[in-house]
């Protein structure tokens, strides 16, 4: 798709052109099948989780309230990119308005940061439940859970608000073609002329701050949890205590593993074809929202029971 010169203003293009997956454009229709399937599963799974948690008063406990936050964030995170991505794959609708691109980028990165914060909060929940069980209800009150949720939103919005304003000031002399499926920060910065060092440093600093700091506290929480579990008298008690953490560990691995692999590949496998990096980036956006409801639905007895009850009622 070619964008005419009339679409270019003196400061920035009126539209960007998203290339999709460079080098694999001829496979876009086929690639759309797993992408659309994963997106559909993510929407259905997370909406089902939210419905079950909302309608069952027995699930209005801290662990499930944090899970409800995750079930809100995940489909929004997928929805920031997937509808436009599928429009590119199916209808070759590659143009995106400049300001719509900035909005997409803002929500994409903001909700990624929120998800990391909620996973950290869930690690804190498991730490208190296992290491301080007698204080669980007095520590994790509704008021504290609300403040944690607000802090997660505030942190994400505060860190991401500067990005659209920083990108607006550039002159985009390298054309409107973005070699990606969506408006990712560094993909847009590469099109800008002038001194982009601050954007580069800010982007790396935020990524390091979120991934390293949040992951460090999650690991510390599980070090304390593991120590507490190993001090339990019976093997059955140890198994039961650690079993309550399995779903959360699965969610952490689903979220952070693609991030770490993608980061390592950008530094180690720089000669890899661009579509390899883009596919990993898309996997990061698709896999956690799709798999989290499955992990919690299978591994959490209370939710599994409600889901089975939901379908059995429909069969009657």
ABEGO torsion letter per residue (X at the ends): XBBBAAABBAABBABBBBAEBBGAAAAAAAAAAAAAAAAAAAAAAAAAAAAAAAABAAABBAAAAAAAAAAAAAAAAAAAAAAAAAAAAAAGBABBBAAAAAAAAAAAAAAAAAAAAAAAAAAAAAAAAAABAAAAAAABBAAAAAAAAAAAAAAAAAAAAAAAAAAAABBBAAEABBBBABBBAAAAAAABBEBAAAAAAAAAAAAAAAAAAAAAAAAAAAAAAAAAAAABABAAAAAAAAAAAAAAAAAAAAAAAAAAAAAAAAAABAABBAAAAAAAAAAAAAAAAAAAAAAAAAABAAAAAAAAAAAAAAAX
